[in-house]
Amino acid sequence: MRRFEVEIDMYGDWHVIPDTAGMHQPAQCAHCNGVYDLGTVEVTARYTDCSMWKAPCCGVLVDDRGETGWKTFKDYRRLDRTAGGTQ
């Protein structure tokens, strides 16, 4: 039997906590909810305000402008690597 952790948010919704063991900078994709390590992605372009790469889970081109405030929609969210929850 496979075991996994679940957290319940303030609205009573259940969310599965992804396994982030062995990842240096875990992130969850906003497009497909896949989990990948930001430390292992291959950056395809660097600009003055952002870096871009293809998400290994779904192949969508993503960037880090969501962390700087340039975009309203973030392409990923960072996960806490020790507990598996969000930061």
N, C-alpha and C positions, 0 to 999 in steps of 0.2 A: 504494500500500500504506500502510495506517495504522500508525503506530508508537506504542507506549506503553511505559511503564516498569513493571517488575515487581520486587517485593521478596520475599524469602524469609524467613519467620520462623524462630524457633529450632526449630520442629517440622518444618520442611521444607515447609510449605504456601506456595503462591504467592499473592500478593496484587497486584492491579493498582493502581498508584499513580494516583489521579485527577488530571486536569489542573486546577490551581488558578490558572492564569495570569489576572491581572487582578482577582482577588478580594482584598478587604481582610482579611476574617476567614473563611476557608473552613471549612466544617464538613461532616461526613458524617452523614447521617440513620441512626439506629439501626433504623428501621422498614423502609426500602426500599433503603438504601445509596446513595441519591442524594447528590450533592454540591451545596451551595448556599452563598451568601455571607451570613453573619450580619449584615453591615453593610447589607444591602438588604432584609431581611425587614420586614414591617409588623407591629409589635407590636399585638396585639388586646386585651391586658389587662395591667395592672401591679398587683401586689400588694406587700405589705410584704416578702415573702420571695422573690418571683420575678416574671419577666415571661413572658408567653405569646404565641405566634404560631402560625400555620399554616405547616407546612413547605411550601415551594413545590414540592418534588419529588413529594410524595404527598398533601398536604392534611391530614395528621394534626396535631392540636393538640399542640404541644410546649411545654416550659418549660425554664428554666435552673436548676431546683432540683438537678439532678444534679451541678452544679459546686460547690454549697454543702454537699453531704452530706445533704440532706434526703430524697433518693430513692436507692434502691439501683440502679435502672435509669436510665441516662442516655439521653435522647432523641436526643442527637447527640454526636459527638466532634469536637473541634477538629483541624484539619489544619495542618501547617506549610506556609505559603504559598510558601516559597522552594523547598523540595525536593519538596513534594507528599506527604511522609510524615506520620505522626501525631506529636503532641506529647505 
